[in-house]
C-alpha cells in the first residue's frame, strides 16, 4: 500500500502521520515513513533551497523543476524500492502537492506539471490519499501557536491568508476530481477523532 497525506500548512499532517505510524506498528505492518520535499540526502539539499525565506524570488518554473527533481530522486531511491520489497509507504506530501501549489493555485504550467509528475513518479501512484481539511484561518492559527517566533516559519508558512485559502480550494478541487483515491478528513476535529477516522478507513486493508 502507498498512502499519502496532504493538506494546507497547519492542517495536522505530521501529527496524524505519527499517529498512523503507531497504528501500523501495532498491527505488525512492514512500512516506511517518508516525506517531500527532502526524503533523500539530495532531497534535503533541495528542500533547503525551496523553503528558505531568502528564496522568495524564485521563479515558478525553477520552483517546479526543483520539486520534481526531489520527487524523481525520492521515488527512485526510496519509494519504489520499498513498494517492490512489499512494504507500505507512508508519505507526507507527494505529487498532489505540486499539482496544487505550483499548478492549480499559481496557474502555471498545469499540463507540464502533469507530464513531469508522470515521469518523476515512475508510475508509483498512491492507493489512498488522506486530505486533512481545515479552513486556512485555522491552519495559520496553529502555525502561529506552534512557531511563536516568526523566524522559524518557512516561506510558504509566511504567505498570506489569501494564498492559503487558494491552496485549500485547490486540494478540494483535486479531491473532487479523484474521488476514488482521496479521503477527506475534517482536521478541525480533536486529534484523537481524526486519528480514529483514519484508522476506520484503513482498517479493511490491515492484517487481522
ZAMARGU-4260 file (C-alpha; in steps of 0.2 Angstrom, whole numbers, plus 5000, padded with zeros to 4 digits):
<rodrens>
0) 5000/5000/5000 | 5006/5018/4996 | 4997/5031/5007 | 5000/5049/5006 | 4994/5063/5017
5) 4990/5080/5010 | 4983/5097/5016 | 4987/5115/5019 | 5000/5121/5031 | 4995/5119/5049
10) 4982/5105/5045 | 4990/5092/5056 | 4998/5081/5044 | 5014/5077/5053 | 5004/5073/5069
15) 4992/5061/5060 | 5007/5053/5051 | 5015/5049/5068 | 4998/5043/5074 | 4996/5032/5059
20) 5014/5025/5061 | 5009/5019/5078 | 4994/5010/5071 | 5004/5001/5058 | 5017/4996/5071
25) 5003/4989/5082 | 4996/4978/5068 | 5013/4972/5063 | 5014/4980/5046 | 5031/4982/5037
30) 5032/5000/5032 | 5042/5016/5030 | 5038/5034/5033 | 5045/5047/5022 | 5041/5065/5016
35) 5043/5078/5002 | 5052/5088/4999 | 5068/5081/5007 | 5065/5062/5008 | 5083/5058/5002
40) 5100/5066/5005 | 5099/5075/4989 | 5081/5080/4993 | 5086/5088/5009 | 5098/5100/5000
45) 5084/5104/4988 | 5072/5107/5002 | 5083/5120/5010 | 5083/5129/4993 | 5064/5128/4991
50) 5058/5133/5009 | 5071/5146/5014 | 5064/5163/5016 | 5078/5171/5007 | 5072/5162/4991
55) 5055/5171/4989 | 5060/5177/4972 | 5062/5160/4965 | 5053/5159/4948 | 5038/5147/4946
60) 5047/5136/4933 | 5063/5134/4943 | 5052/5130/4959 | 5043/5117/4949 | 5059/5109/4942
65) 5066/5108/4960 | 5051/5099/4967 | 5051/5087/4953 | 5070/5084/4954 | 5067/5080/4973
70) 5052/5068/4968 | 5062/5059/4955 | 5076/5055/4967 | 5064/5051/4981 | 5054/5038/4970
75) 5069/5030/4963 | 5079/5029/4979 | 5066/5026/4992 | 5048/5024/4987 | 5049/5012/4973
80) 5062/5000/4981 | 5051/5000/4997 | 5035/4995/4987 | 5044/4982/4977 | 5050/4975/4994
85) 5032/4973/4999 | 5032/4987/5012 | 5019/5000/5015 | 5025/5018/5011 | 5018/5032/5020
90) 5022/5049/5013 | 5019/5067/5020 | 5015/5076/5004 | 5018/5069/4986 | 5014/5074/4968
95) 4997/5081/4973 | 5006/5095/4982 | 5015/5100/4967 | 4999/5100/4957 | 4990/5111/4969
100) 5004/5123/4975 | 5013/5125/4958 | 4998/5122/4946 | 4981/5125/4952 | 4985/5140/4964
105) 4998/5149/4954 | 4990/5144/4937 | 5007/5140/4929 | 5012/5125/4918 | 4997/5113/4923
110) 5000/5102/4908 | 5018/5102/4911 | 5016/5098/4929 | 5005/5083/4924 | 5018/5077/4912
115) 5033/5079/4923 | 5024/5071/4938 | 5021/5056/4927 | 5039/5054/4923 | 5046/5058/4940
120) 5034/5046/4949 | 5039/5031/4938 | 5021/5025/4939 | 5021/5025/4958 | 5003/5032/4962
125) 4995/5032/4980 | 4982/5019/4984 | 4974/5031/4996 | 4977/5050/4999 | 4971/5057/5016
130) 4967/5075/5014 | 4967/5084/5031 | 4955/5098/5028 | 4953/5114/5038 | 4950/5132/5035
135) 4965/5142/5031 | 4962/5153/5046 | 4964/5138/5057 | 4980/5132/5049 | 4988/5149/5051
140) 4982/5150/5069 | 4990/5133/5073 | 5006/5138/5064 | 5007/5154/5075 | 5004/5144/5091
145) 5017/5131/5086 | 5030/5144/5080 | 5028/5160/5090 | 5045/5165/5083 | 5041/5170/5065
150) 5059/5166/5060 | 5055/5148/5062 | 5042/5148/5048 | 5047/5143/5030 | 5042/5154/5016
155) 5026/5145/5012 | 5020/5147/5030 | 5023/5166/5029 | 5012/5168/5014 | 4996/5177/5015
160) 4979/5171/5021 | 4973/5173/5003 | 4986/5161/4997 | 4982/5148/5010 | 4963/5149/5005
165) 4968/5146/4987 | 4978/5131/4992 | 4963/5123/5002 | 4952/5126/4987 | 4965/5118/4976
170) 4966/5102/4986 | 4947/5101/4987 | 4946/5103/4968 | 4958/5089/4966 | 4949/5078/4979
175) 4933/5080/4969 | 4942/5076/4953 | 4950/5060/4960 | 4936/5054/4972 | 4941/5036/4971
180) 4958/5039/4979 | 4955/5054/4991 | 4948/5053/5008 | 4943/5070/5015 | 4945/5071/5034
185) 4939/5086/5044 | 4955/5091/5054 | 4946/5103/5064 | 4940/5089/5075 | 4950/5084/5090
190) 4967/5074/5086 | 4960/5058/5093 | 4944/5058/5082 | 4954/5062/5067 | 4966/5048/5070
195) 4951/5036/5073 | 4943/5041/5057 | 4959/5037/5048 | 4960/5020/5056 | 4942/5016/5052
200) 4946/5020/5033 | 4962/5010/5033 | 4956/4995/5044 | 4950/4984/5029 | 4967/4984/5022
205) 4976/4979/5038 | 4981/4962/5043 | 4970/4953/5055
</rodrens>
